[in-house]
């Protein structure tokens, strides 16, 4: 991958907002940890209960180099191709602010899909164009339908794979066809929050081939760090440089930095892989057990850590689950999922208890 161009925008200049190209980014306090910090107006004492190594009284390193290196190794990209964000949500917000002009630009998404794409677009004042997934094909991407729906105003095209809430992995050849056709016209954003559960490699291996491809990854799911709020944007170095112009200067909290670095140690990664394998076994078992319930009409195939089910009376199922102490995700807000529920695969004991609740008279 070539180094970033010296001018802002570079290969993305025709897509990025002019305001971002002209922006002078905030200049944060210099990061020189070998010197005593008397330049950032920090408190000189640690707060009570502070157990971090660096101290919560100090601002964290902007885009911590050690964390960037470890995450780049984990996701098999170069450090210059990675931006650390507060979960995938922040990466979606950054892309919206970099590329979407209020009242002029749009995103293109494939419903039913993750709701933050449209929320971030609407916050930015952008339009949302839709090319629905095909229910009759187990919610697969129809590349021809999506490309027919695309307009030059659609600067961001979101593809969630595995898709939330349907759980299925999108066909790789269809995604690549979209990337080929929209090269230079739009940023194709592939959300891989659940890819570790799918058994297939990340599309990040195609970043050298498609400069307009961006990948969202997170540690919330397979690494059990939802509370740490750590995600990444993987993309061409020039796109990463653009996103760095608008991300807050101290976005990643010190506690998050240290907890994620611990989670990226070899022993912790091996444990995560073991836990993922165990959950996949539970997913298969839970899918079979749910399919046998008389109130379940269909359990959709899943490549994620959850199952989407169609109920004969979804409201009644929600009530039974709640009576047993469980909350399921009601998907009736999606027009094509009026009687559907999303069930996260829990611990073996929680899965058994949930089934007992749903079987209750």
Secondary structure, DSSP 8 states (H G I E B T S, - for coil): -----SSSSGGGTTTS-HHHHH----------TTS---SS---SS--TT---SS-TTS---TT-HHHHHHHHHHHTS-GGGEEEESHHHHHHHHHHHHH--TTT-EEEE-SS--THHHHHHHHTT-EEEE---BGGGTSB--HHHHHHH--TTEEEEEEESS-TTT-----HHHHHHHHHHHTTT-EEEEE-TTGGGTTS--GGGGTTT-TTEEEEEESSSTTS-GGG--EEEE--HHHHHHHHHHS-TT-S-HHHHHHHHHHTSHHHHHHHHHHHHHHHHHHHHHHHHHHTSTTEEEE---SSSEEEEEESSHHHHHHHHHHTT---EE-TTSTT-TTEEEEE---HHHHHHHHHHHH--
